Amino acid sequence: MTLLSPAHILMLLPAATASSVESSVIETAVSAQHTETTCRPRIGDRRHLEVQGRLTWRDANGALRFVSVVTRDVSDADVYVECQTPTSIPLYRLVHFQVERAARTCTGLPSALRQGRILSAVYRVGRIRAATGTPQGYALRLLVEPPAGAAERPARRAAATLH
């Protein structure tokens, strides 16, 4: 018994059927991808806020790198930044993010960002700029302790369901 690849199956089908099968597969893949991205709840309320900041990290060779950035969206748990110069930072790289000293008094800035350097992880890389071949921006997850009351609430719910 010989197994045929999807490409061979499409070649064996009439042209009208092959194109309809191909388009339905594409539509299914697009709708599945769309439902995955839209169903995820956000961790925090995002606010549009533009302030100057700086990212520092170590590259694969251990050399210290830094770049000036501008925030676009900010929440208590994450921040989206755009680099001022073409820079490539790998996905899941640990970076230190800090808001420039003059911008720390800006209203709407989360308290965690007012403290200084915050350890963060790159969890999403923005679209690639055609002119430079580097990402347009990066989404950073701020690795900060949750508020004191946030840890107690799930514990109370769990205890209530046990009794």
C-alpha positions in Angstrom: 0.0 0.0 0.0 1.4 3.4 -1.0 0.6 6.5 0.9 0.2 9.6 -1.2 1.3 13.1 -0.1 -1.3 15.9 -0.2 0.5 17.4 -3.2 0.0 14.1 -5.1 -3.7 13.9 -4.1 -4.3 17.5 -5.4 -2.6 16.5 -8.7 -5.0 13.5 -9.1 -8.1 15.6 -8.5 -9.8 17.6 -11.3 -8.7 21.2 -11.4 -12.0 22.7 -10.0 -12.0 20.2 -7.1 -8.3 20.7 -6.3 -8.7 24.4 -6.0 -11.8 24.1 -3.8 -10.0 21.6 -1.6 -7.0 23.9 -1.4 -9.0 27.0 -0.6 -11.0 25.1 2.1 -7.8 23.9 3.7 -6.4 27.5 3.7 -9.7 28.9 5.2 -9.7 26.2 7.9 -6.1 27.0 8.8 -6.8 30.7 8.9 -9.9 30.4 11.0 -8.1 28.0 13.4 -5.3 30.5 13.8 -7.8 33.4 14.3 -9.7 31.6 17.0 -6.5 30.8 18.9 -5.3 34.4 19.0 -8.6 36.0 19.8 -9.6 33.6 22.6 -6.7 34.4 24.9 -7.6 36.8 27.7 -5.2 39.7 28.4 -3.4 39.7 31.7 -3.8 43.4 32.3 -5.5 46.4 30.9 -3.3 47.9 28.1 -2.9 51.7 27.8 -1.5 53.5 24.9 1.5 55.4 26.3 4.6 56.7 24.6 7.6 57.2 26.8 11.4 56.8 26.1 13.1 53.8 27.5 16.1 51.6 27.2 16.7 47.8 26.7 19.9 46.1 27.8 20.7 42.4 27.3 23.6 40.0 26.6 23.9 38.5 23.1 24.9 34.9 22.3 28.6 35.8 22.8 28.0 37.4 26.2 28.6 41.0 24.9 26.4 43.6 26.6 24.0 45.2 24.1 21.6 48.2 24.5 19.1 50.1 22.4 16.8 53.1 22.9 13.1 52.3 22.6 9.7 54.0 22.8 6.8 52.3 24.5 3.6 52.0 22.6 1.3 49.9 24.8 1.8 49.5 28.6 0.1 47.3 31.2 1.0 46.1 34.7 2.3 42.8 33.2 3.8 43.7 29.8 4.9 46.4 27.5 5.3 46.8 23.7 8.3 48.7 22.6 9.7 49.9 19.3 13.4 50.3 18.8 14.8 53.6 17.6 17.6 51.8 15.6 17.5 48.5 13.7 18.1 45.8 16.3 17.5 42.1 16.4 16.7 40.5 19.7 15.8 36.8 19.8 12.5 35.5 21.1 12.5 34.6 24.8 15.7 36.5 25.4 15.9 38.0 28.9 16.3 41.7 28.8 16.4 44.6 31.3 13.9 47.3 30.5 13.9 50.8 32.1 12.0 54.0 31.5 14.1 57.1 31.1 14.4 59.0 34.4 12.6 62.1 33.1 9.6 59.9 32.0 9.1 58.1 35.3 6.7 60.7 36.6 4.4 60.3 33.6 0.7 59.7 34.5 -0.6 56.3 33.5 2.8 54.6 34.0 2.5 51.4 36.1 4.3 51.5 39.4 6.6 48.7 38.4 8.0 50.8 35.6 8.7 53.7 37.9 11.2 51.6 40.0 14.1 51.5 37.5 15.4 48.4 35.7 13.0 45.5 35.4 13.9 42.0 34.2 11.7 41.1 31.3 11.4 38.4 28.6 10.8 39.0 24.9 7.6 37.0 24.3 6.6 38.3 20.9 8.5 39.8 18.0 6.8 42.4 15.8 6.5 42.5 12.1 9.8 42.7 10.1 10.6 46.0 8.5 11.3 45.5 4.8 13.8 48.4 4.7 16.0 47.0 7.5 15.1 43.3 7.8 14.7 43.7 11.6 11.6 43.6 13.7 9.5 46.7 14.2 9.1 46.1 17.9 9.0 43.6 20.8 6.4 42.6 23.4 8.1 42.2 26.8 6.6 40.3 29.7 7.7 42.1 32.9 9.0 39.6 35.4 7.7 41.4 38.5 6.0 40.0 41.7 2.2 40.0 41.5 0.4 42.3 44.0 0.1 40.8 47.5 -3.7 40.3 47.3 -3.5 38.5 43.9 -1.9 35.4 45.4 -4.5 35.1 48.2 -7.6 35.2 46.1 -7.0 31.8 44.2 -6.0 30.2 47.5 -9.3 31.3 49.1 -11.3 29.9 46.1 -9.4 26.6 46.2 -10.1 26.3 50.0 -13.8 27.1 49.4 -14.2 24.4 46.8 -12.6 21.8 49.1 -15.0 22.4 52.0 
